[in-house]
Amino acid sequence: MTPRTRGPRAATSRRTRWPPAWREQGQVTAFVVIIMAAFLAFAGLVYDGGNALAAKTAAIDEAQEAARAGAQQINLAAFRATGQVTLDPAAAAAAARAYVAAAGGGDTATVSVTGDTVTVQVSAVSTTEFLRLFGIPAIGVTGSATATAETGVTAPAAGAGP
């Protein structure tokens, strides 16, 4: 027996097996829109996340340098009189703030001087490119460092070195 290719029953059976093309219009478009939005979000996390990590590294570097600049501000009169290193707290804080200002990144710094230790915390903002499309215009980063004033060359810690 051969299949019927003509007549009303042949056309009806085809319609039930395969829906017409007009019924599926737009389904692929919605899928593509959702996948592209997910792709942009992922690209934003990679690109803007990498930029935020780079900004955090730069903030840490800047905080370390500012803390070192502050730790170099020793009170010379006290050092000559007693032989012990003591920081001039006002000069140490001013030197650390001056270093951050001279770096020119528009970063803000919080400086604290306790005894012979200078602690600097630098805050910066990393602007986003892709994540801005999802309502995240910038990512705030911070970096902190501490430096201690010491005299002369000190021996490396036990176990340090080659």
C-alpha positions as CSV (number, residue, x, y, z in Angstrom):
1,M,0.0,0.0,0.0
2,T,1.4,3.4,-1.0
3,P,1.0,6.5,1.2
4,R,-1.6,9.0,0.0
5,T,-0.1,12.1,-1.4
6,R,-3.3,13.7,-2.6
7,G,-6.5,14.6,-1.0
8,P,-7.7,16.2,2.2
9,R,-6.4,13.6,4.6
10,A,-2.8,13.9,3.4
11,A,-2.8,17.7,4.0
12,T,-4.3,17.2,7.5
13,S,-1.8,14.6,8.6
14,R,1.1,16.8,7.6
15,R,-0.2,19.7,9.6
16,T,-0.5,17.7,12.8
17,R,3.0,16.3,12.4
18,W,4.9,19.5,11.5
19,P,3.5,22.8,12.7
20,P,3.7,25.6,10.2
21,A,6.8,27.8,10.3
22,W,4.8,30.9,11.4
23,R,4.1,29.2,14.8
24,E,7.8,29.2,15.7
25,Q,8.7,32.7,14.7
26,G,10.4,34.6,17.6
27,Q,11.5,31.7,19.7
28,V,15.1,31.7,18.4
29,T,15.2,35.5,18.9
30,A,14.3,35.3,22.6
31,F,17.0,32.6,23.0
32,V,19.6,34.7,21.3
33,V,18.7,37.8,23.4
34,I,19.0,35.8,26.6
35,I,22.3,34.2,25.6
36,M,23.8,37.5,24.5
37,A,22.8,39.2,27.7
38,A,24.5,36.4,29.7
39,F,27.5,36.7,27.4
40,L,27.8,40.4,28.0
41,A,27.4,39.9,31.8
42,F,30.2,37.3,31.7
43,A,32.4,39.5,29.5
44,G,31.8,42.4,31.9
45,L,32.8,40.3,34.9
46,V,36.0,39.3,33.2
47,Y,37.0,42.6,31.8
48,D,35.8,45.0,34.5
49,G,36.8,42.5,37.2
50,G,40.3,42.4,35.8
51,N,40.4,46.2,35.8
52,A,39.2,46.3,39.4
53,L,41.9,43.8,40.4
54,A,44.5,46.0,38.6
55,A,43.2,49.1,40.4
56,K,43.4,47.2,43.8
57,T,47.0,46.2,43.1
58,A,47.8,49.8,42.2
59,A,46.1,51.0,45.4
60,I,48.2,48.5,47.5
61,D,51.4,49.6,45.7
62,E,50.6,53.3,46.4
63,A,49.8,52.6,50.0
64,Q,53.1,50.7,50.5
65,E,55.1,53.6,49.0
66,A,53.3,56.2,51.0
67,A,53.8,54.2,54.2
68,R,57.6,53.9,53.4
69,A,57.7,57.7,52.7
70,G,56.1,58.3,56.1
71,A,58.3,55.8,57.9
72,Q,61.4,57.8,56.8
73,Q,60.3,60.9,58.8
74,I,62.2,60.2,62.0
75,N,62.7,62.7,64.8
76,L,66.4,63.5,64.3
77,A,66.7,65.3,67.7
78,A,65.4,62.3,69.6
79,F,67.5,59.9,67.6
80,R,70.7,61.9,68.2
81,A,70.0,62.2,71.9
82,T,68.9,58.6,72.6
83,G,70.0,56.5,69.6
84,Q,66.5,55.1,69.3
85,V,64.3,55.6,66.2
86,T,61.1,57.5,66.9
87,L,58.9,59.0,64.2
88,D,57.8,62.6,64.0
89,P,54.1,61.8,63.7
90,A,53.0,65.0,62.0
91,A,55.8,64.8,59.5
92,A,55.2,61.1,58.8
93,A,51.5,61.6,58.2
94,A,52.2,64.7,56.0
95,A,54.8,62.8,53.9
96,A,52.4,59.8,53.4
97,R,49.6,62.1,52.3
98,A,51.9,64.1,50.1
99,Y,53.0,60.9,48.4
100,V,49.5,59.9,47.6
101,A,48.6,63.4,46.3
102,A,51.7,63.4,44.1
103,A,50.8,60.0,42.7
104,G,48.0,61.9,41.0
105,G,45.4,59.1,40.7
106,G,42.7,61.0,42.5
107,D,42.9,58.4,45.3
108,T,42.1,59.3,48.9
109,A,44.3,58.1,51.8
110,T,43.8,57.6,55.5
111,V,47.1,57.7,57.4
112,S,47.7,56.8,61.0
113,V,51.0,56.9,62.9
114,T,51.4,54.8,66.1
115,G,54.8,54.8,67.7
116,D,57.3,54.0,65.0
117,T,54.7,52.5,62.6
118,V,52.9,54.2,59.7
119,T,49.7,52.7,58.3
120,V,48.2,53.9,55.1
121,Q,44.9,52.9,53.5
122,V,44.3,54.1,50.0
123,S,40.8,54.1,48.4
124,A,40.2,54.3,44.7
125,V,37.4,53.8,42.2
126,S,37.6,51.6,39.1
127,T,35.1,52.7,36.5
128,T,33.4,49.9,34.5
129,E,32.7,49.5,30.8
130,F,30.5,46.4,30.4
131,L,28.9,46.2,33.9
132,R,27.7,49.7,33.4
133,L,25.0,48.2,31.2
134,F,23.8,46.2,34.2
135,G,23.7,49.2,36.6
136,I,27.2,49.0,38.1
137,P,29.0,52.2,37.0
138,A,32.1,51.8,39.3
139,I,33.8,49.4,41.7
140,G,35.5,50.8,44.8
141,V,38.8,49.2,45.8
142,T,41.1,49.7,48.8
143,G,44.7,48.9,49.6
144,S,46.5,49.2,52.9
145,A,50.1,48.9,54.0
146,T,52.2,49.3,57.1
147,A,55.8,50.4,57.4
148,T,58.0,50.5,60.5
149,A,61.0,52.9,60.9
150,E,64.2,51.0,61.7
151,T,67.8,51.9,62.0
152,G,70.6,50.4,59.8
153,V,70.5,47.1,58.0
154,T,68.9,44.3,59.8
155,A,69.6,40.6,59.3
156,P,67.1,38.6,57.4
157,A,64.7,36.5,59.4
158,A,65.7,32.9,60.1
159,G,64.9,30.7,57.1
160,A,64.6,33.6,54.7
161,G,66.7,33.6,51.6
162,P,68.1,31.0,49.4
